[in-house]
């Protein structure tokens, strides 16, 4: 029993010394009932699912901030469909002590730095699983989407690791008592496959490239009729 307590203390102390890190995530595009039963869209979904195998992301973080971005990859038809189905090309910068967030966008409308505030209302669940050697806990929430067809609520599931005491995750998600190692939005799953934790404090630079807008201003731009 004494040995177990000592081992637990050493493990906690080791994680407490972490100052920064980098997590790499794979993308999985899963089953979607509506798309999978649509004769026209199903083949494109299947191409996207295959292309997703070639796409990965990284999350760099320290105690103050995080930056989430897609890694470079070989472009082909399947990966282009994966990008389109997952809308995965945006980068996200978040702060540990603030609801203020930055979304860096680069699309056919232009390059933008979009400032927005977002607070996810998490529900901590009594469910656990291991991701690699890391014990993770489940949290759930909802993503609310409002468009011309109405208001829609989509489930969000996060698996966070309290032993890695950073309140960050993929796609700008924050505010859980541990780093998010797996995130699921609808049929999109971001799963950690490489974890690099450091005792040194790496600097996380705030993105600056692009026209600075509020989210409301950006939504007005993309809602305009396309001229392409």
CORZINOR-V832074 format. One record per run of one state. SS is the DSSP state (H for helix, E for strand, - for the rest). FROM is the first residue (numbers start at 0). TO is the last residue. If there is no record, write none. Layout:
BEGIN
SS:FROM:TO ; SS:FROM:TO
END
This chain:
BEGIN
-:0:0 ; H:1:15 ; -:16:18 ; E:19:28 ; -:29:31 ; H:32:35 ; -:36:40 ; H:41:53 ; -:54:54 ; E:55:61 ; -:62:63 ; E:64:69 ; -:70:75 ; H:76:85 ; -:86:89 ; E:90:94 ; -:95:98 ; E:99:106 ; -:107:108 ; E:109:116 ; -:117:121 ; E:122:130 ; -:131:132 ; E:133:146 ; -:147:148 ; E:149:160 ; -:161:168 ; H:169:171 ; -:172:177 ; E:178:184 ; -:185:186 ; E:187:197 ; -:198:209 ; E:210:213 ; H:214:222 ; -:223:227
END
